[in-house]
Amino acid sequence: MRTDLAVIGAGPAGLAAALAASARGVRVALVDAAPGPGGQFYRQPAAGLGATRPEALHHRRRTWERLRDGLAAAAVDILTEHHVWCAEPVSGGFTVHALLGPGQEEPAEVHARALLLATGGHETVLPFPGWTLPGVVTAGGAQAMLKGGLVVPGGRAVVAGTGPLLLPVATGLAAAGVEVAALVESTGPGRLARHARALAGKVPEGAGYAARLLRHRVPVLTRHTVVAAHGEDRLTGVTIAALGPDDRVRPGTERRLDCDTLAVGHGMVPHTDLAGALGCRLDGLGVAVDAEQRTDVPGVWAAGETTGIGGAALALAEGHIAGSSAAARLRGTDPAPAPAALKSRARQRSSAAALDTAWAPPAHWAEQLTGDTVICRCEEVTAGDVRGALDLGAGDERTVKLLTRAGMGWCQGRMCHTAVAALAGRRPTPPGRPFARPVPLGVLARQHTEKGQS
Ligand SMILES: Cc1cc2nc3c(=O)[nH]c(=O)nc-3n(C[C@H](O)[C@H](O)[C@H](O)COP(=O)(O)OP(=O)(O)OC[C@H]3O[C@@H](n4cnc5c(N)ncnc54)[C@H](O)[C@@H]3O)c2cc1C
């Protein structure tokens, strides 16, 4: 299909961008791998489940309804179940290459004059002994099961790690009938207090969660961490411990909590594969953008968590600004984004920076990795294997990968990248994958043949 603007990602950023661009007279294709628009924050239960009160699982439901109704009325082509594996510049614009449906084998292409990347982020996974046991899920995964599948991962859960996402997960599970044995948060009130000014706007939301935790009698343990998960065939409990002033586990504070579910989260990292392959400059782990959300590649915009982790409100503001700019540049008019979006972006960006520092994982978490702790679950590579590679002289993630296969599996290092970098004593860097999704060789070969013939 041909369009003016292809927006990749239909989360808060992509939805706001598509609506802003379409309202300014530009034809938009909104492309997403999921079965319906909404992204992570506005994930909807599958229609076949017949949810009677979907609003019970969502905060800020009215914003979603506004976006959903706006989309229904707008001239936007919604292309769901399109897994984009690459976008490439061609004469007159870009070609977006996708694989269709759950099988991801049938190719599809979208040709657009401009591209807007709103691909969000994915969770940071930090391994610990026992983390691959059935019953251990990511915090976002537990939330996705609840919001999208209307199911709970178990009957008695510990929610652990660090970050604001733990709050909706713990309260959501408790409200759905799960006994939440504890919310184990590695950061403490002292660290949050240091960022009190930047976080002031988040206080009412935080107070709401605190009230719900109290109502569901969820014990909250701050400055604690999970050191191991236990069980034979599946999870039966976890060991937690207190953290000392040096951010290390305080010896003698370990204790066991029985549970059949551990929902663990340590923040998120931006999805930058498509941007990286297009040659967009990155700033830290996110895509670098200017005041109009333009990347440094002409014709490519980026918005939302692909540019840095900051939450749904920031994604909405950035999406609106990016969509307004893309439409204006395509039509040769003035972007004129809503002043409220500019104000919201400025406010949310300053609290996002504070959130990032306040909710960092414990500095020495990698010291807890025993030799037999699995690091790369796709290729079954342990911490011992990685340390062995480092002893042989591997100084970075890439050399560790060549020596151990860590990061060569289906997820292409999305799960193990941070852990391998930590074991190597390095800060994680964007991995630079040529494709955002695994692609069948047949699809690549067919494309090569078609190009050769044209
Ligand atoms: C699992 C999970 C659960 C979360 N739950 C909460 C919560 O309960 N409360 C809260 O405040 N915050 C939550 N967050 C964070 C919140 O969702 C984000 O702050 C917000 O959604 C960011 O909006 P976005 O538009 O940038 O990205 P997203 O909402 O992540 O949307 C990105 C979209 O891009 C699509 N996409 C990505 N790559 C491709 C590709 N290659 N091809 C096609 N489509 C692609 C994805 O399918 C997705 O729909 C959660 C995050 C995650 C990862």
The ligand as a MOL file (V3000), in Angstrom:
LIG
                    3D

  0  0  0     0  0            999 V3000
M  V30 BEGIN CTAB
M  V30 COUNTS 53 58 0 0 0
M  V30 BEGIN ATOM
M  V30 1 C 4.6800 -5.0970 29.1930 0
M  V30 2 C 4.5080 -3.6590 29.6430 0
M  V30 3 C 3.4560 -3.3210 30.5270 0
M  V30 4 C 3.2840 -1.9920 30.9540 0
M  V30 5 N 2.2840 -1.6880 31.8510 0
M  V30 6 C 2.1600 -0.4060 32.3180 0
M  V30 7 C 1.1680 -0.0520 33.2870 0
M  V30 8 O 0.4040 -0.8760 33.7190 0
M  V30 9 N 1.1110 1.2310 33.7350 0
M  V30 10 C 1.9830 2.1880 33.2840 0
M  V30 11 O 1.9030 3.3530 33.7190 0
M  V30 12 N 2.9230 1.9000 32.3490 0
M  V30 13 C 3.0290 0.6220 31.8760 0
M  V30 14 N 4.0120 0.3090 30.9690 0
M  V30 15 C 4.7870 1.4240 30.3970 0
M  V30 16 C 3.8660 2.1490 29.3670 0
M  V30 17 O 3.1820 1.1890 28.6760 0
M  V30 18 C 4.6460 3.0390 28.4630 0
M  V30 19 O 5.0840 4.1200 29.2320 0
M  V30 20 C 3.8140 3.5950 27.2810 0
M  V30 21 O 2.9590 2.6230 26.7610 0
M  V30 22 C 4.7580 4.0840 26.2030 0
M  V30 23 O 4.0440 4.3870 25.0310 0
M  V30 24 P 4.6940 4.2010 23.5880 0
M  V30 25 O 3.6320 4.5890 22.6130 0
M  V30 26 O 5.9910 4.8800 23.5150 0
M  V30 27 O 5.0220 2.6500 23.4460 0
M  V30 28 P 4.1480 1.3250 23.6040 0
M  V30 29 O 2.8950 1.5290 24.3380 0
M  V30 30 O 5.1000 0.3020 24.0950 0
M  V30 31 O 3.7420 1.0110 22.0840 0
M  V30 32 C 4.6810 0.5810 21.1420 0
M  V30 33 C 3.9470 -0.2170 20.0800 0
M  V30 34 O 4.8600 -0.4870 19.0260 0
M  V30 35 C 4.6220 -1.7850 18.5530 0
M  V30 36 N 5.8660 -2.2650 17.9410 0
M  V30 37 C 7.1130 -2.2570 18.4830 0
M  V30 38 N 7.9970 -2.7590 17.6080 0
M  V30 39 C 7.2740 -3.0840 16.4950 0
M  V30 40 C 7.6300 -3.6620 15.2450 0
M  V30 41 N 8.9160 -3.9810 14.9330 0
M  V30 42 N 6.6350 -3.8810 14.3530 0
M  V30 43 C 5.3430 -3.5430 14.6180 0
M  V30 44 N 4.9610 -2.9910 15.7880 0
M  V30 45 C 5.9230 -2.7710 16.7080 0
M  V30 46 C 4.2140 -2.5780 19.7780 0
M  V30 47 O 3.4320 -3.7050 19.4140 0
M  V30 48 C 3.4270 -1.5560 20.5830 0
M  V30 49 O 2.0380 -1.6560 20.3450 0
M  V30 50 C 4.1750 -0.9970 30.5140 0
M  V30 51 C 5.2210 -1.3330 29.6250 0
M  V30 52 C 5.3940 -2.6530 29.1990 0
M  V30 53 C 6.5420 -2.9930 28.2510 0
M  V30 END ATOM
M  V30 BEGIN BOND
M  V30 1 1 1 2
M  V30 2 1 2 3
M  V30 3 2 2 52
M  V30 4 2 3 4
M  V30 5 1 4 5
M  V30 6 1 4 50
M  V30 7 2 5 6
M  V30 8 1 6 7
M  V30 9 1 6 13
M  V30 10 2 7 8
M  V30 11 1 7 9
M  V30 12 1 9 10
M  V30 13 2 10 11
M  V30 14 1 10 12
M  V30 15 2 12 13
M  V30 16 1 13 14
M  V30 17 1 14 15
M  V30 18 1 14 50
M  V30 19 1 15 16
M  V30 20 1 16 17
M  V30 21 1 16 18
M  V30 22 1 18 19
M  V30 23 1 18 20
M  V30 24 1 20 21
M  V30 25 1 20 22
M  V30 26 1 22 23
M  V30 27 1 23 24
M  V30 28 2 24 25
M  V30 29 1 24 26
M  V30 30 1 24 27
M  V30 31 1 27 28
M  V30 32 2 28 29
M  V30 33 1 28 30
M  V30 34 1 28 31
M  V30 35 1 31 32
M  V30 36 1 32 33
M  V30 37 1 33 34
M  V30 38 1 33 48
M  V30 39 1 34 35
M  V30 40 1 35 36
M  V30 41 1 35 46
M  V30 42 1 36 37
M  V30 43 1 36 45
M  V30 44 2 37 38
M  V30 45 1 38 39
M  V30 46 1 39 40
M  V30 47 2 39 45
M  V30 48 1 40 41
M  V30 49 2 40 42
M  V30 50 1 42 43
M  V30 51 2 43 44
M  V30 52 1 44 45
M  V30 53 1 46 47
M  V30 54 1 46 48
M  V30 55 1 48 49
M  V30 56 2 50 51
M  V30 57 1 51 52
M  V30 58 1 52 53
M  V30 END BOND
M  V30 END CTAB
M  END
